[in-house]
Amino acid sequence: MHKRLLGNTGLLVTEIGYGAWGIGADMWKGAQDDESLAALERYIELGGNFIDTAMGYGSGHSEKLVGQVARKHAGTIVATKISPKNMEWPAAPQTTADEAFPAEYVIQMTEASLERLGVPSIDVQQLHVWNDSWLGQGGWQEAVAELKRSGKIRHFGISINDHQPENAIKAVEQGVVETVQVIYNVFDQSPADRLLDACFEHGVGVIVRVALDEGSLTGNISAGTTFPEGDWRRGYFGGNRRAELQKHLRAIEGDLSISTSQLAETALRFVLSHKAVSTVIVGMRSLRNVERNAALADGNGLNADQVAKLQAHRWDRNWYLPAE
């Protein structure tokens, strides 16, 4: 699998990373630990080396599974995230740094993640929500510096609030973070307005999440798709959204002369076509999906004409908000 530099960290990460939210088995229903572990093992067997998890994925369950596999395979790069103490997603504009990430809490939660992962050091520790107003506020920056001095973390980054790429530009420009994790896909292209160029200029690694728009860009969600009780996607694809989605997918297929089965590959290659992107983390709970996605980490993006056509399919909306 082709690798790219994660900004100025010196870490070489595979273009396709493993997104471990789904294997937490709480908000995404249907995950079985034996299948999740097999998928993780297969990802590494195929050459993958970057796994992104979080303490909030199944209340640490995802971290335990990731650690179980990472400990067996030297060279596996693990990124995790600290949930905000006030458990507020996304961070409200008026929330202070000490309400979300007080210094002592940042240290304690990192130590708890280390225990669940069973590793001596976290390669990339991230805050799971972010406000640029927190720069120079509270004691979280001192906590991060202490964690680095003690060797408990190697690098530090932030996971940007949903659809708020502008909210991290100051952090990037001021050199406070080494990585940013951001939603970027065919529909939400807003990071390309300013954030991605800023990251490239300042040597900040870009970890792209939701490249398949929570599954809509796989083409597997139809107007009649249903989700199990308790599965958070019932809200994301609530109301008339599944039907509304179909016209956008058919338009992409028509413009690029591709079939529905080619949507996922095209969507992932679109994201990887941007020079600032280091890796794309994809949820992969089955061996089939691991093998399909790993094959895309071949160093080949889309050509300029294809990228231009897809840029015309930008669709600004926020489906994390309740459907009307």
URVENGI-V385329 format. One line per field, one symbol per residue. phi: phi as a letter, one per 20 degrees, with the letter a starting at -180 (. if undefined). psi: psi as a letter, one per 40 degrees, with the letter a starting at -180 (. if undefined). burial: b if it has 16 or more other ideal C-beta (glycine too) atoms within 10 Angstrom, else e. A space follows every 50 residues. Layout:
# URVENGI-V385329
phi=???
psi=???
burial=???
This chain:
# URVENGI-V385329
phi=.fdcfelefneddfgdddedfgffmdedeofdgfffffffffgfgeofcc cdcafeemlnffgffffgeffecgnfeddcbefffeldcfffgefefffe cfgffgfffffffgfffmdfbefceceecbcffffmdmdffffffffffe mfcebcbcdfgglcfffcfffffemecdbcdbfbbgeedggffbffffff fdmefddedlfdllofeeneddfdfccfgnfffgegdflefffffgffff ffgffdlcegfefffffffgfffefefebdecfcecfgfgfffffeednd eefgffffffffdgbeacefegff
psi=hiiihgbedehhiidhihhfddedfcdhiehhdddddddddddddeeieh hhaidegffedddddddddddehiehhhhaihiidefhhihidehidddd gidddddddddddddddfidihdhhiheiiheeehehaedddddddddde edidihaihiihffddeedddddefdidiihihhaddgeddedddddddd defhihhhifdeffededeehidehiiiheheedddfibedddddddddd dddddefiideedddddddddeehdehdihhhhgeiddddddddeegeeh aiiddddddddeehghigeeiii.
burial=bebbebbebebebbbbbbbbbbbbbbebeebeeeebebbbbbbbebebbb bbbbbbbbebbbbbbbbbbbeeeeebbbbbbbbbbeeeebbeeebebebb bbbebbbebbeebbebbebeebbbbbbbbbbbebeeebbbbebbebbeee ebbbbbbbbbbbbbbebbbebbeeebbbbbbbbbbbbbbbbbeebbbbbb ebebbbbbbbbbbbbbbbbebeeeeebeeebebeebbeeebbeebeebbe ebbeebeeeeeebbbbbbbbbbbbebbbbbbbbbbeeebbebbbebbeee bbeeebeebbeebeeeeebbeeee
